């Protein structure tokens, strides 16, 4: 008896097909040059940290020529044909939209991501490289959700990037793109690091089961 090997052909989607599917999808997915990649669920710490930095920046930029967006606003990276959902984005001036879609922008100045165990390597390397192809992109902030620790990448002359780490409770994150400081105490307000460790283990377990 001869076994028959079934090969499943990879389906590739156009950006328009992805966007149409995303409008009715129950859960969000990213688009990676033809491939649709489901996003993992977030933890309460992840949500709390993203909300804290969003509120702080929104208040600090009130009346100024900046816009702050969180979570549900999509980013299009044209050079590598990717749609992503950064946790928080800051735009200088007016948003520029992909194909006049009010849910997808192309001109972030600052991108902020909350790290998880399953994605922190990707956020620090490949995703950072993708974001650097965006002409307006000037600053990248990575917020750890398991401890009070922040990484900051700031664009300098000649396409070089400076790197800073903030990990003291009485420190403040100083943005290089605009004159705003946010204390680590405010960013990590009501974050339970002990609970966060068990939440991340559950999130990683669910991700591995789905792969």
N, C-alpha and C positions, 0 to 999 in steps of 0.2 A: 504494500500500500504506500503510495507516494503522498507525502504531505504537501499541501499547497500553501506557499508563502504569500500572504496578502500584504501589499505595500500601500500604505495610506499616503496619498499625494498631499503635499503641503498646499494649503489654499492661501493665495496672496490677494490682498484687498487694495483697492484704490483708496486714497484719502477720503473721497466722497462716499464710498461704500462704508468705510469705518465710521464716519460722522453720522450717517443715516442709522447705522446699528446702535451707535452710542446714545442717540436721542431716546431710544426705547429700552435700552438695556437696564436691568435691575441693578447691576454693579458696574463701576467704572473700569475701563481698560485703557491702556496706552497703545499707541500705534508705532511700530518700529519698521519703517520702510516696507510696508506690505503685510506685516504680521501684526495680529491683534494679541496683546499680552494682558491678561486679567491682572488687576491690582489686588494686593492682599489687604485685608481689613486693618484698620488702625486700632491702637490701644487708647485707653483713657488718658494716659500720660502724653501720648502723641497729640491727641486732640487738645489737651489743656495747654501744652507748650505752644502749639501753633496759634491757638486762640489768644494766649497772653501776648505773644510778640505782635500779632496782628492788631490787637487793641492798642498796645503801646505805640506802635508806628502810626496808626490812624489818628490817635490823639496828638502826637508830636507833629504830624504833617497837616493838621487841620488849618485851612486857609493858605496853604502853600501849594506850589505847582507840582504836587506829587499825588499819585493814586496808589492805594494799597489793595491788593486782592488776595483772597484766601481760597485754598482747596478746589472749589468747583470750576474756577476759571482755567481753561486749557491753554497750553503753550504750543505753538507750532515752530519747529526748528527746520527751516527750509533746506539748508545745505545737506542735511542728513535724512530729511523726510521723516520726521518723528513728531508725534503729539505726546506731550506729557502733562501731568498735573502737579506742578510744584506746590508745596505746602503754602508758601506765601510769596508773592511777587510785589515789587515796588516799581512803578513806572514814572519817569519824569515827563511832565507835560501830558498830552492826550494819548490814550491807547491807540495803537495801530492794530487793525483787525485782519485776520485771515479771511479773505473772500467776503468781507463785510459781515462776518459772523460775530455777534456781540458776546459770544461765549469763548472765543479763541483769540488770543493776542500774540503779537510777534516782537514786541519791543521792551522787554523787561530790562531794568537797570540793575536791580538787586533780586536775587533768588535765594530763598531760605528753605532748607529742607530739615525735617526732624528725622534723625537717624534711628534705624532699628537694626537689630542683629542680622536680619536677613538681607538688608539692602545697603548697609553702611559702606561696604567695599565698593559696590557699584556707584553709590552717590559720590564717593571721594575720587573715583578714577574715571570710568567710562562716561558717566552722566556729566561730570564736571567738564570733560573734554567736549561733549556734545554742546553744552551750554556756552562754551568759549567760542563756538562758531557764530554766535549771535552778535552782531556789531554793537548793539547798545549795552550789552552785558558788562558790568563793571565790578560787581561784588557778589561773593558767594558765602553764605552763612550756613554752617552745619551745627545743629543743636542736638546734643546727646540727650536721650530720654531716660537713661539708666543712672546718670550722675550729673552733677552740675559742671558741665564742660561744653565750651563753644569753640568752634574753629572758624576762622575768618580768612578768606582769600580776597585780596584787593588788587585790582588791575593797576599796574604802573606803566611807565613809559617803555617803549620797545616791546610791548606785549608780554612783559614780565609780571609775575604775580607775587605779592608779598603774603606771608602767612603769619597769623597770630593765633594764640590760644588764650582763652579766658577760663579760669577754673577756681577762682577765689570767690567766696560768698559775698564779700563786700566790693567786688569789682563791677564795672559797667562795660557793656559792649558799646564801643565807639564806632559808628559807621563812618566809612571813608567817603561814601558817595554824597552824603549830605550831613549837616550838623545836627546829629541826633545821638543821644546816649540813652541806653536802656539798661537798668541795673539787672544783674543776674537774679537778684531776689524777686524782681517783678516777672522776669521771663519764666522762672521756676516756681512761681506762686501756686500753691495748692497741688504741687506734683508730689506723688508718693513713690519714692524710688524703690522701696521694698516691694510694693504691689506691682510696680512696673516690671521687675525681673520675672515674676510669674506670668504676667500678661504677655511678655515677649516670648517666653518659652511656649505658651499656647499658640501664639501667632505663628512662630516658626514651625511648630508641629503641624498646624493646619496647612501651611504653605507646602511642606514636604509631602504631605499626604496627597496634595493636588497635583504634584509633579509626576 
